[in-house]
Amino acid sequence: MKIDTDVRKIDELLGRSVEDVFVLDHIREQLLSGKKLRIKFGIDPTGPSIHLGRAVPLWKLRAFQDLGHQIVIIVGDFTATIGDPSDKIEKRPMLDRKTIERNMKEYKKIIGKIIDIKKAEFTYNSSWLKKLNFAEISQLAESFSVQQMSSRRNFKDRIEAGTDISLREFLYPLMQGYDSVAVKSNVEIGGFDQLFNLKAGRTIQKHYGQPEQDVLTTAMLEGTDGRKMSTSWGNVILITDEANDMFGKVMSLHDDLIVKYFSLATASTTEEIDQIQKELASGVNPRDMKILLGKKIVARYHGDKAASDAEAHFIATFQKKEIPDDIDTIDAHPGETFSEILLRATIIESKGEFRRLVEQGAVHDLGTNTAVTDPFSPALPGIYRIGKRRFIKIT
């Protein structure tokens, strides 16, 4: 495939959704030269899902791929046993081999929603990292000082808080940096919280006499509650979410995130996003813009028809207060309480969760149009709304 050196596309690649580029002039020169670059991206299989925040660098990979460059995806099956300390305020647990293998099962299929897997190199860093001996690791460690590691923001915060930092956490940048040597990367992509690790690749490539890779970090995408999108906080929109659920989550976003989501989570052009920003500033109802945003995000992962159907479902269910046709039906057992039946149906994870939902007024009997107020109430027949988007019918 011929390398595309279109200046407009390159400027879009290096500008949109980007937090920082190191070194900008060099990477731009390389992209304009027509040379086929090796673009590295590492994933530690710490969980079996990918949310829209994690998808931002993946779409950046796709942009490089569309220009004809070689994508190299490194599955950190070895580094996952170390635990990446980036942006963490506490020690990250080491993953066992069984957990890593379980998480890996769906990764490739999920990533395939964004990049062309057939054209990408897909490799595992255990194939070279497990071969390093202690002498080689000691040599790598000479590339960094204790002061450098200790001054890293998250480490510094933990030291000041009196929280332990294990030596294995100091090893992580060495491992990720050596990955760059192993695959001879020209560019590495990651989230902005990865900048220390990405620059470590440059240091270790220099140690081995290789040209130093350029580094591109992508912007952070906040979750549905306005905080950093994080699976552990439950504020995520997964790229594998069912279309109606994905659309509903987008509609629940804070209004001040609309423009950022258009920029980081859709393929809308810069001109379209500028127009959306102007309309919002002129007083257009943010709800209307979120409907457009929801359609674009759902279409990206599920197709245009699913996006239109999700919009219709949302309008019918939440704006017209109609009940969807395809709600779950659950048979109540004699003597069961509401919380027990929802727990059995895996709609809630604990009776404590149900109690919190009741206290928040988030459980409604749609037949009587009243909220359930007793966390120990029996499971009476009827149609109920649990939270904002879940409906069930109890028989």
PyMOL commands that set and color helices and strands:
alter all, ss='L'
color gray80, all
select helices_A, chain A and resi 7-15+24-33+52-66+79-81+97-111+117-119+126-129+134-141+146-151+153-160+167-183+192-207+231-233+243-251+255-265+270-281+286-302+304-319+338-344+351-359
alter helices_A, ss='H'
color red, helices_A
select strands_A, chain A and resi 18-22+38-43+70-75+121-124+187-191+214-218+328-330+363-365+370-371+382-386+390-394
alter strands_A, ss='S'
color yellow, strands_A
deselect
rebuild
show_as cartoon
